[in-house]
C-alpha cells in the first residue's frame, strides 16, 4: 500500500516522518542563505570601516544574519529533540560496518557543528568589547551568551569568531561528504536512503 509520506508525522523503521523532513530541509535552507550572507556581511563591514559614513547595510545584513542564526539554533534543537523521541529508520542491510559508522559519525558531527556554529556566533557578539546590537527580528538587545570582555582577554571576540569560522569550514566539508553519500546511495547503491528524506509516495510498511 502506498501513502503520501508527508501525512505521516512520526518516523518509522523504514522512513523519516514529515516533521523530521521539515526540520532537515529547513536547516538546509537556512544554511544555504546564512553562509553567503555571512560573506556579504563581512564585505559590508569592511566597506563601512573605510569611511564610517553610513551603517544602514551593516545593520540590515547583521539583523538578518543574527536572526537566521537564532532560528537555526532553535530548529536544530527541536530537530534533535524530535529525533530523540522518535525511532530512527534502519540503515539498509547491504551496508557494511565501516559505512554504518561513517553514516552515524557524519550525522553526529553535523549535529554538533550545527549547535556550535550559531552558539559561537552569539558568543562572539556577546564578548565584543564595543557596543553592537544582537538582533532577533525586531529586537536589538538579545541577552549576552558570555560576558563582555576586553580585547586582551582570553575568551574575547576573536576567540569565539575563530571557532565560528572553523565551524563553517569543517561543516562545509562534512556537508559535502553527507551530500556525496546521499547521491551515492541514490544513484549507485539504489537503496532508497535518499527517498526516505524526500516528500512523495513510499511504502508504508
C-alpha positions as CSV (number, residue, x, y, z in Angstrom):
1,X,0.0,0.0,0.0
2,X,1.2,3.5,-0.9
3,X,0.7,6.6,1.2
4,X,1.7,10.2,0.8
5,X,4.5,10.3,3.3
6,X,4.0,13.9,4.2
7,X,0.9,12.9,6.2
8,X,2.9,10.6,8.4
9,X,4.2,12.9,11.2
10,X,6.5,10.4,13.1
11,X,9.4,8.4,11.9
12,X,9.1,4.7,11.2
13,X,11.7,2.0,10.9
14,X,11.7,2.5,7.1
15,X,11.3,6.2,6.6
16,X,11.5,9.7,8.2
17,X,8.3,11.3,9.2
18,X,7.1,14.7,7.8
19,X,8.3,16.6,10.9
20,X,11.8,15.3,10.5
21,X,11.7,16.2,6.8
22,X,10.6,19.7,7.5
23,X,13.4,20.1,10.1
24,X,16.0,18.6,7.7
25,X,15.2,20.8,4.7
26,X,14.5,23.8,6.9
27,X,18.1,23.6,8.3
28,X,19.5,23.2,4.8
29,X,17.6,26.3,3.6
30,X,18.8,28.4,6.5
31,X,22.4,27.3,5.9
32,X,22.2,27.9,2.2
33,X,21.2,31.5,2.9
34,X,23.3,32.1,6.0
35,X,26.8,31.2,4.6
36,X,26.8,33.6,1.6
37,X,25.1,36.2,3.7
38,X,27.9,35.9,6.2
39,X,30.5,36.6,3.5
40,X,28.5,39.6,2.2
41,X,28.1,40.9,5.7
42,X,31.9,40.9,6.2
43,X,32.4,42.8,2.9
44,X,29.8,45.3,4.1
45,X,31.6,45.7,7.4
46,X,34.9,46.3,5.6
47,X,33.4,49.0,3.3
48,X,31.9,50.7,6.3
49,X,35.2,50.6,8.2
50,X,36.8,52.7,5.5
51,X,34.5,55.7,6.0
52,X,32.2,55.1,8.9
53,X,29.7,57.1,6.9
54,X,26.5,55.1,6.7
55,X,25.8,51.9,8.7
56,X,22.4,51.2,7.1
57,X,23.6,48.0,5.3
58,X,25.7,47.0,8.3
59,X,22.6,46.9,10.4
60,X,20.4,45.3,7.7
61,X,22.8,42.4,7.0
62,X,23.5,41.9,10.7
63,X,19.8,41.8,11.6
64,X,19.2,39.1,9.0
65,X,22.3,37.1,9.8
66,X,21.7,37.2,13.6
67,X,18.0,36.3,13.2
68,X,18.8,33.3,10.9
69,X,21.4,32.2,13.4
70,X,18.9,32.1,16.3
71,X,16.4,30.4,14.1
72,X,19.0,27.8,13.1
73,X,19.8,27.1,16.7
74,X,16.1,26.7,17.6
75,X,15.3,24.5,14.6
76,X,18.3,22.3,15.3
77,X,17.4,21.9,19.0
78,X,13.8,21.0,18.0
79,X,15.1,18.5,15.4
80,X,17.4,16.8,17.9
81,X,14.6,16.6,20.5
82,X,12.2,15.2,17.9
83,X,14.8,12.6,16.8
84,X,15.4,11.5,20.4
85,X,11.7,10.9,20.8
86,X,11.2,9.0,17.6
87,X,12.7,5.8,16.1
88,X,15.5,6.2,13.6
89,X,14.9,4.5,10.2
90,X,17.0,1.4,9.8
91,X,20.1,1.5,7.6
92,X,20.0,-0.9,4.6
93,X,21.2,-4.4,5.4
94,X,23.6,-4.1,2.4
95,X,25.8,-1.6,4.3
96,X,29.0,-2.9,5.7
97,X,30.2,-1.9,9.2
98,X,32.5,1.0,8.1
99,X,29.7,2.5,6.1
100,X,27.4,2.3,9.1
101,X,30.0,4.0,11.3
102,X,30.7,6.6,8.6
103,X,26.9,7.4,8.3
104,X,26.4,7.7,12.1
105,X,29.7,9.7,12.6
106,X,28.8,12.1,9.9
107,X,25.4,12.8,11.4
108,X,26.8,13.2,14.9
109,X,29.4,15.7,13.7
110,X,26.8,17.6,11.7
111,X,24.6,18.0,14.7
112,X,27.5,19.1,16.8
113,X,28.6,21.7,14.3
114,X,25.0,22.9,13.8
115,X,24.9,23.6,17.6
116,X,28.3,25.1,18.0
117,X,28.1,27.2,14.8
118,X,25.3,29.6,15.9
119,X,26.4,29.5,19.6
120,X,29.9,30.6,18.7
121,X,28.5,33.5,16.6
122,X,26.2,34.5,19.5
123,X,29.2,34.3,21.9
124,X,31.5,36.4,19.7
125,X,28.9,39.2,19.6
126,X,28.4,38.9,23.3
127,X,32.1,39.1,24.1
128,X,32.7,42.0,21.8
129,X,34.3,44.9,23.7
130,X,32.4,47.6,21.8
131,X,28.8,48.4,21.6
132,X,27.0,46.4,18.9
133,X,23.4,45.1,19.0
134,X,22.5,41.5,18.9
135,X,19.4,41.2,16.7
136,X,16.5,38.9,16.6
137,X,13.8,40.1,14.1
138,X,12.7,43.4,15.6
139,X,14.7,43.2,18.8
140,X,18.1,44.6,19.0
141,X,19.1,43.7,22.6
142,X,19.2,39.9,22.8
143,X,20.9,38.8,26.0
144,X,24.6,38.0,26.0
145,X,25.6,34.4,26.0
146,X,29.0,35.2,27.6
147,X,30.3,38.3,29.5
148,X,31.5,41.3,27.5
149,X,35.3,41.3,27.9
150,X,38.3,43.5,26.9
151,X,40.1,42.7,23.7
152,X,43.1,41.5,25.7
153,X,41.0,38.8,27.5
154,X,41.4,35.1,26.5
155,X,37.8,34.4,25.7
156,X,37.2,37.5,23.6
157,X,35.5,38.3,20.4
158,X,38.4,36.9,18.3
159,X,38.4,33.6,20.2
160,X,34.7,32.9,19.5
161,X,34.8,34.3,16.0
162,X,37.6,31.9,15.1
163,X,35.5,29.0,16.3
164,X,32.6,30.4,14.2
165,X,34.8,30.5,11.1
166,X,36.1,27.0,11.6
167,X,32.6,25.7,12.1
168,X,31.6,26.6,8.6
169,X,34.9,25.4,7.1
170,X,34.6,22.0,8.7
171,X,30.9,22.0,8.3
172,X,31.2,22.6,4.6
173,X,33.5,19.6,4.2
174,X,31.2,17.4,6.3
175,X,28.1,18.6,4.5
176,X,29.8,17.9,1.2
177,X,30.5,14.3,2.4
178,X,26.9,14.0,3.5
179,X,25.6,15.1,0.1
180,X,28.0,12.8,-1.7
181,X,26.9,9.9,0.4
182,X,23.2,10.7,-0.3
183,X,23.8,10.8,-4.0
184,X,25.9,7.7,-3.9
185,X,23.1,5.8,-2.2
186,X,20.5,7.1,-4.7
187,X,22.3,6.7,-8.0
188,X,24.9,3.9,-7.3
189,X,23.6,1.8,-4.4
190,X,20.0,2.5,-5.3
191,X,19.0,1.5,-1.8
192,X,16.3,4.2,-1.2
193,X,18.1,6.1,1.6
194,X,17.7,9.5,-0.2
195,X,14.0,8.9,-1.0
196,X,13.3,8.4,2.7
197,X,14.0,12.1,3.3
198,X,12.1,13.3,0.2
199,X,8.4,14.1,0.0
200,X,6.3,11.7,-2.2
201,X,4.8,8.3,-2.2
202,X,6.5,5.5,-0.4
203,X,5.5,2.1,1.0
204,X,4.0,2.3,4.5
205,X,5.5,-0.9,5.6
